[in-house]
Amino acid sequence: MERKMMLLIAGALLVVGCANNTKETGDKENTILADSIAMEKVGTDVKEVTVGLSASFVDINNRVTTLDSLRGKVVVMNFWATWCPPCIREMPSLNTLFLDFKSNKDIVFMAIDVDEDIKGASKFMAKNKFDLPLYTLHGPLPSELETSSIPMTVILDKRGEVAVQHTGMVDFGNPNIKDGLLKLIAE
């Protein structure tokens, strides 16, 4: 059952990304792939369950949050940058998903700026009227979460185990994602 849920969430993800060390150029139509392409990759971006990830993040108020402190909650981490077009394109649907779950105490959303420029990222969020909780890294990422491409979305279950890890743009408006998160919350 849990494997089916992970496949459902992974199947809802849209595959497009930025290399972390380059800036993408080009128009929207040439950089977005259709949902049908992502559906062909169902299950290919689900990693084996990882136990005991240890990482810490800092928010705009210099408060440190650790993954250990979030055990017991579903955690949606989105690694992004202000210069990454696919990151920017997925942000409205991620923000809407966050707002749908905002009052639910069993799920936490983290928009993690990989450039570690939280002030610049905060200005971007304010300008675009996004409400997502903003973080930067506060130490190294575990090797299981390292990537050279963004955006990257990682969803942890309540045990702190990786349920889904996906590199590339996501259509967070896909109802399968919301349904998958609700199932993780219910576990």
MOHU-V247379 format. One line per field, one symbol per residue. phi: phi as a letter, one per 30 degrees, with the letter a starting at -180 (. if undefined). psi: psi as a letter, one per 30 degrees, with the letter a starting at -180 (. if undefined). A space follows every 50 residues. Layout:
BEGIN
phi->???
psi->???
END
This chain:
BEGIN
phi->.ddddddddddddccaacddcbcdbkdeddcccdedddddceidcdddec cidbabbbcdcidcbcdedcejbdbccbcabdccedddddeedddddedd cedddcbbcbccdddhcddddddeddechccddcbbdbkdddedcdacbb dbcbccdddicddbbbckdbcdddddddddddddddd
psi->eeeeeeeeeeffkkjklkkfglkkllleeffklleeeeffgkffgkllkk khkjlllkafggkkkleefgkflkkjkjkllffjeeeeefeeeeeeeeee gefjfgkkkjjjjffhieeeeeeeeeeghkgkkkllkhalkkeffklgkl lkkkkkaffgkjekkkklkkjffkfeeeeeeeeeef.
END
